[in-house]
Every structure is written in C-alpha cells, then in structure tokens.
Amino acid sequence: PDLGMHALQEYLEFCHSVQAWEPTETGLDEFTWSWEANGKYSVRSAYAAKFWGREVIP
C-alpha cells in the first residue's frame, strides 16, 4: 500500500533505531503495543492494525 513519505520516514528511523540497539545484561525487556492506549496487545487491535487504511468495497 502507498502510505506516503511520512510513513517511509518513520520506517527508516525505526530501522536505524533497531540497528543501533545494544542489549544489556541488567536491563529488562519491555514491549508496548502502540495500537492500545494501555500498551498491551489485543486481538482486536491486531486486526485494526492489519486492516488500517483499507477501504471496504461491497
């Protein structure tokens, strides 16, 4: 899908962040899900993320 230049820029910044990340022995892993206000994964929000921006044509 064509998400535009802003989405491409965000993706490239994310890739750069992932490449620059270094693990630490004392740091705890923390995962947050940006599709929910509380940061926790849900199937409902996963479907929303998967189909975000799509048009339904009957």
Backbone as JSON, one array per atom type, in Angstrom:
{
  "sequence": "PDLGMHALQEYLEFCHSVQAWEPTETGLDEFTWSWEANGKYSVRSAYAAKFWGREVIP",
  "N": [[0.83, -1.21, 0.0], [0.36, 2.3, -0.58], [1.65, 4.39, 1.6], [2.74, 6.85, 1.88], [5.21, 9.53, 2.2], [5.75, 10.24, 4.87], [5.24, 7.92, 6.38], [7.2, 6.25, 5.29], [9.5, 7.59, 6.14], [9.24, 7.31, 8.94], [9.47, 4.52, 9.11], [12.12, 4.11, 8.19], [13.53, 5.49, 10.19], [12.86, 3.89, 12.35], [14.12, 1.46, 11.59], [16.78, 2.27, 11.7], [17.0, 2.76, 14.45], [16.66, 0.19, 15.47], [18.92, -1.09, 14.45], [20.91, 0.26, 15.83], [20.57, -0.52, 18.43], [21.68, -1.98, 21.46], [21.95, -4.8, 23.49], [21.63, -5.1, 27.08], [22.94, -6.62, 30.04], [21.7, -6.16, 32.47], [19.37, -4.83, 31.96], [15.82, -4.9, 31.72], [13.58, -6.46, 29.46], [11.06, -4.75, 27.69], [7.97, -4.53, 26.23], [5.74, -2.69, 24.29], [2.51, -2.08, 22.97], [1.52, -0.16, 20.46], [-1.0, 0.19, 19.43], [-2.9, 0.11, 21.35], [-4.17, 1.99, 24.08], [-3.31, 1.32, 26.63], [-0.99, -0.02, 26.11], [-0.9, -2.77, 25.88], [-1.08, -5.83, 24.1], [-3.78, -6.85, 22.0], [-6.15, -8.96, 20.36], [-8.18, -7.66, 19.0], [-7.05, -5.09, 18.5], [-4.94, -5.91, 16.93], [-6.17, -6.82, 14.6], [-7.23, -4.37, 13.83], [-4.87, -3.0, 13.28], [-3.86, -4.55, 11.18], [-5.74, -4.15, 9.12], [-5.82, -1.43, 8.84], [-6.4, 1.55, 7.15], [-7.44, 0.41, 4.88], [-9.96, 0.19, 2.38], [-13.31, -0.82, 2.38], [-15.11, -2.33, -0.05], [-18.18, -3.13, -1.07]],
  "CA": [[0.0, 0.0, 0.0], [1.07, 3.57, -0.63], [1.4, 5.07, 2.86], [3.26, 8.2, 1.81], [6.59, 9.8, 2.62], [5.86, 10.27, 6.33], [5.34, 6.53, 6.83], [8.52, 5.77, 4.89], [10.47, 8.21, 7.04], [9.11, 6.64, 10.24], [10.01, 3.17, 8.95], [13.57, 4.2, 8.11], [14.0, 5.86, 11.53], [12.73, 2.68, 13.17], [15.19, 0.53, 11.2], [18.03, 2.82, 12.24], [16.97, 2.55, 15.9], [16.85, -1.24, 15.72], [20.31, -1.41, 14.15], [21.78, 0.88, 16.82], [20.26, -1.05, 19.75], [22.59, -2.95, 22.04], [21.36, -5.36, 24.71], [22.38, -5.01, 28.33], [22.66, -7.76, 30.9], [20.87, -5.78, 33.61], [18.12, -4.21, 31.52], [14.68, -5.77, 31.49], [12.87, -6.24, 28.2], [9.72, -4.2, 27.83], [7.3, -4.41, 24.95], [4.47, -1.98, 24.35], [1.73, -2.2, 21.74], [1.07, 1.22, 20.23], [-2.39, 0.22, 18.96], [-3.77, 0.16, 22.52], [-3.78, 3.07, 24.99], [-2.6, 0.77, 27.79], [0.26, -0.63, 25.66], [-0.99, -4.23, 25.89], [-1.57, -6.44, 22.86], [-5.09, -7.5, 21.95], [-6.5, -9.42, 19.02], [-8.98, -6.59, 18.39], [-6.17, -4.06, 17.96], [-4.12, -6.52, 15.87], [-6.98, -6.74, 13.39], [-7.3, -2.95, 13.45], [-3.58, -2.66, 12.68], [-3.73, -5.25, 9.9], [-6.62, -3.61, 8.1], [-5.8, 0.02, 8.9], [-6.23, 2.25, 5.88], [-8.09, -0.29, 3.75], [-11.35, 0.55, 2.09], [-14.18, -1.95, 2.13], [-15.99, -2.08, -1.18], [-19.1, -4.28, -1.16]],
  "C": [[0.86, 1.26, 0.0], [0.73, 4.36, 0.63], [1.98, 6.48, 2.89], [4.66, 8.34, 2.38], [6.75, 9.78, 4.13], [6.02, 8.85, 6.89], [6.69, 5.94, 6.47], [9.6, 6.32, 5.8], [10.43, 7.55, 8.42], [9.71, 5.24, 10.19], [11.54, 3.19, 8.94], [14.18, 4.59, 9.46], [13.93, 4.66, 12.48], [13.85, 1.69, 12.87], [16.53, 0.99, 11.76], [18.11, 2.58, 13.75], [17.24, 1.09, 16.25], [18.3, -1.63, 15.49], [21.26, -0.87, 15.22], [21.59, 0.31, 18.22], [21.3, -2.06, 20.2], [21.98, -3.48, 23.32], [22.25, -5.13, 25.92], [22.01, -6.19, 29.21], [21.71, -7.42, 32.03], [19.52, -5.21, 33.2], [17.02, -5.24, 31.31], [14.04, -5.43, 30.15], [11.48, -5.7, 28.5], [9.14, -3.99, 26.45], [6.0, -3.65, 25.16], [3.83, -2.04, 22.97], [1.08, -0.84, 21.5], [-0.38, 1.31, 19.77], [-3.38, 0.2, 20.11], [-3.27, 1.25, 23.46], [-3.0, 2.54, 26.19], [-1.31, 0.06, 27.41], [0.24, -2.14, 25.6], [-1.62, -4.73, 24.59], [-2.98, -6.99, 23.04], [-5.37, -7.92, 20.51], [-7.3, -8.35, 18.29], [-8.07, -5.54, 17.75], [-5.25, -4.62, 16.88], [-4.88, -6.5, 14.55], [-7.1, -5.29, 12.91], [-6.01, -2.53, 12.76], [-3.44, -3.29, 11.29], [-4.54, -4.59, 8.8], [-6.69, -2.09, 8.1], [-5.57, 0.62, 7.51], [-6.87, 1.57, 4.68], [-9.52, 0.18, 3.6], [-12.13, -0.73, 1.81], [-15.16, -1.58, 1.03], [-16.89, -3.29, -1.34], [-19.26, -4.79, -2.58]]
}
